[in-house]
Amino acid sequence: MANGTFDKASQEYREGQWGIPGTSADAYVGEGGKLFFIGRQSTRDVAASDLHDGTDPREPMATLQGLIDRTAAIAAGTGTRQPYLRTHDVIYIQSDITESVITGDMTDMPEGVSIVGVGNDSWTPQWSPAAAATPCLTLRAFGWNVANIQFNPGASSSGIRAEWVPGSSYNASRLTVRNCVFDGAWTGFMGIALEGAPYDVKVDGCTFRELTAAGNAFAIACTDSSTANPYMCEIVNSLFWENENHVGSVGDNKSFNLTLFKNNVFHEGVLIAATRMLDLRGGSQGKNIVVGNYFCGDYSNAGGYYANVGNPGNWVGNVAEDVLAAEVGDNGLTVAIPA
């Protein structure tokens, strides 16, 4: 789907960088696979700058947007600056950044680019937006991957906004978000916003916490489904706690179709009580698979659990503490949809 500009071979030799996996010459055999580095000056004491190529961790670029803009200019025929992003390249975020980044779409961005945080623990690097009303990262390109970053969403926006606009070249479908933290810190609005029904989105091993903003904050939200609903997504191995709402939509009229929810923990909250735990009632087709999750609190609609109305799908085989509910067996396993 990407512009052919980004599928050309990128093969070169470079010495391995100590402590940065995948930077040896082996990484450059074949097409793609170039490494770029953002943030933090290093032992050479050379300050990060967008004037740098960005391919040496000791001379990193200052901003991710600078690299994206350089790539978009190549696609538009208005720039000649190299190197630029190609299919399957990897961008390493070496330190905390404060940016509101917008990628190009499928015509001016390659597919399959990865953005990976390089930190010493699960809380670094941190990514904060430039302004509270803008997402940290707005994705319009196909098949990107984001991993190992703590996002700090603003009070009126999201950590990641994935857009698919039918009839346009905006398509962030096949996004993978893995091992990230979305920390609202009592002011953040949304962790991940799915705008316009991107498909094949995978969220794996992420933590969503303390997202609270005027009663309608969400960890993961479908924010627009005027054409369709997110389809064949996977929300797995993730922890949802201390959020005003975990999974659903503002207005409760948008949701997922044929999506897997597995091995997640949905906590009812202690200091921030969750209103919607897993709200799937708004999908146009439904038939979601909800299995192997841990459901805290009241396993019912009143407790914030909703199946799709027309096609409820499968909610059997989750662990719920509400053993008094008719939909939960004496062993704590769900045997029916929440009612």
N, C-alpha and C positions, 0 to 999 in steps of 0.2 A: 504493500500500500504506500510505501514511502517514495519520495522523489528519488529517481535513479542516481542523482548526484551523491547520495550518501551510501551507495552500495559498492563503490569502487574500492579496490584493495588498498589496505593501509598496512604495509609491512616494513619493518625497520628494526634495527638493533639498538638496544639501550641497556646499559648495565642495570642489574637489579638494585632496588632501593631497600636498604635495611629496614626491616619491620613492616614493610608494605607488601602483603602477599600479591602474587600475580604480576610483579613488575620485572621479572627476569626476561631474557630474550625469548623464552618459550612463549610468552604471551603475545608475541608479534608474528608468529608463524601462521599464515592464513590471512583471512580478511577481517577487518575491523579489530576491535580489542585495544584501541589506544586508550591510555590512562590520562586523565586530567586531574589537577589538584587545585582546590579552592581554599583560601584562607591561610592564616598564620605564617608569619615569617619564620625562618628556620636557622639552622646553624651557620648558614652563610650570612645571616643578618641582612638579608635582602627583603625588604618589605613587599608584601603581596601587592600585585598590581595587574590590572587588566591589560597592560602593555606586554606582559609576559606571555609566552606561548601556553603556559599552564601545564606542560607535560613533565615538569620536574618538581617533585615535592619541596625542593629547597628554594624554588622560585615560583610560587603558586600565583594563580590569578586572585584578584581581590573579591570578585563577585561571580556568582553563577550566571546572572543575567548577562554579564559581559560575554561569556562564552556562547550563550544562546543567541544573543544578538549577532555575534560574529558569524555563527552558522546560518542564521536566517538571511544575512546579507549575501552569503555565497549562493543560497538557493534563489534569491531574488535577482542575482546578476549585478548587484550594486557593490559587492565587496570582493576582495581578493586575499584578505588576511587568512593565513593558515598558521597552525592546523585548526580544523573545525570538527565538529561532531560528525561521526559517521555511525552507521548501524552497528549496534553491540558495543559501543564505547562505554567506558566506566568513568564516572566523575566521583572523586573522593572529596568529601567535605572534612577538612582537617581540624577545624576549630569552630566555635560558636559563630553563627552568622545572623545578621538582621537584614532580611531582604523580603520583598514581595515579588516573587519571580513568576513570570508568565511565559510558558513555552510557546513556540510557534505551533502550527497545526501540521497535518500530514503532508502538506505541500512544501513546507520549509523546515521540517525537523525529521531526522531519521527515526526509524523504529528501534525498539529494544534497547534504548539507552538506560543505564543504571546509575542511580545517585546513591552513594553509600557513605555513611558516616564512619569516620575513623576516630574512635574515642577510647578512653580507658575504662569506662563503665557504661551501664545502660542508660545513663542520664546525659551523656555527651556524645557527639556535639549537640548543642541546642540550636534550634532554628526558630527565630521570632520574626513576625512580620514587620515591615517598615511602618505600617499604620494599622490601627485596630480594625478598620473596615475592609482590609484587603487580606486575602489568604496568604499564607506563607508560600504555597506553591500551587499555581493554577496550571493544570495539565490539559493540553489539547492535542498531544501527539500520541501515537499508537504504541501500545505494548511496552511502556516504560516500567522500570522497577525502582522502588525506593526502599532502603533498608538502613537499620541501625541509627536512627535519628530521633531525638526528642523534639517534637513540634510544640510550640507554645502559641496556640491560636489566640487571635485578638477577640475583643469583646463583642464584635459584630460580624465575625467571619470565621473561616475554617483553617485548619492546619493544611489539609490538601483538598483542593476542589478539582474533581475530574469531570470534564465536560464532553458530552456528545450531542451535537446539534445536527439533526437530520437535514440533509440538503446542503450542508456546508462541509468544510474540511476539518472541522473540530471533531476529533474522535480519540478520546483517552481510554477507549476500551482495552481490555487485556492488561490493565494496570495491575501490578503486584506490589503490595505494601507489606513488608515483613520486618518483624522485630523492632517496631517503632513504638514510641510513647507519645501520646497526645495528652498533654497536661494543661488543663484550663486554668489551674492555679486560682480557682474561685471567680475568675472573670471571663474565661474563654467561652466561645459560642459553640463551635462544632469541631469535631475531630476530622472526619472525612465527609465531604458533601458530594453526592452524586447528582450532577446536574444534567438532565436530559436523557437519562437511561443508558449509561455505558454498560457494555456487556462483558462477561468473562473477567470481572474484577475479582482479585483474590486478596483478602486481608488475613494474614497468618501471623500468630504469635505477638499481637500488639496489645498494649495497655491503654485504656481510655479512662481518664480520671479528672474529677473536679471541673467538669464543664457545666457552667451555670450562667445563664443570661436571660433574665426576664421571664423565666418559666418555660422557654421553648428552646433551650440548648439541647444538643444531641451529640452522642458519640459518633454515630453513623446515621446520616439522614439522606433520604431521597428528596431533593429540593425542587425538582421539576420533572414531571412525567407527562407532559402535554401530548407527546407522540407515542411514548412507550414507557416501560418500566425496566429497571436494571434486570438483566436476564442471565441465567446460568452463572451466577457469582458464587464465591466461596468465602464465608466468614468463619474462620476456624481458629482454634487454640488461642483465643483472646480473652482478656479480662476486662470486664465492664464494672466499674464501681465509682461511687460518689459522683454521679452525673445526674442532672435533672431528668434526662431521658437517655436511654441507651441506644436502641435501634428503632427507627420509625420515620415519621415525616411531620413537618409543620402542617397542621390541618388534618392529619390522619388520613389523607386521601391518596397517598402515593406509597408504593412499596415495591417489593421484589417479586419476580416470577422465576419459578424453577431454580431456586437458589438453595445452597447447602449451608446450614448453620450447625456446626459440629464442634464438640470439645471446648465450648466457651463457658465462662462463668458470668452469670448475670446477678449482681448483688443488689439488694433492695436499698442500700444506703444507710448510713448512720447519721452523719452531719448534713448530707444532701440526700433527701429521699427521692428515689427514682419514681416518676409517674408512669412512664412507658418503659417496660423492660424489653420486650420484643414484640413490636407491633407490625404485623404483616397483613392487616385487613385491607389495605388499599390497592393491592396489586391487581392488574387487569386479568391475569391468568392464574396467579397463585401457584398451587401445587409445589410449595416449597418443602424441603426435607429438613426437619429439625430433630436431631438425634444426638445423644451422647453429651448434652449440655448439663450444667448444674444451674437449677433455677431456685433462687432464694425467694422467700416471702410467700405471698398468697398466689397460688397457681390458678389464676382466673383472669377474666377480663378486668374485673375490679382491681386486681393486683398488677395490671399492666401487660398481660400476655394476651395477644390476639392472633388468631389464625385468619387466613383469607376467608372471606364470607362465602364466595361461590365455590372455590376449590381449596379446601383447607390444607391439603397435603398431609404429610406424615409427621406427627408429634410424639410418636411412641418411642420409649427407650431413653428418656432423659431422667436425671435424678432431680426430684423436687422434695423440699422439706415439708411441703403441705400435704402430709399423708391423710389428712381428714377430708380432702377433696375427693369427690367421686371419680375424678379423672386421674387420680394417683393411686397406685397400688400400695398395699401395706408395706411393701419392701422399698417404697420411695421412688419407684419407676413410673413414669407417666404412661398411661394406657389409652389416652384419648386427647383430643384438642382441648385447650382451656375454654371454659364456659362461663 
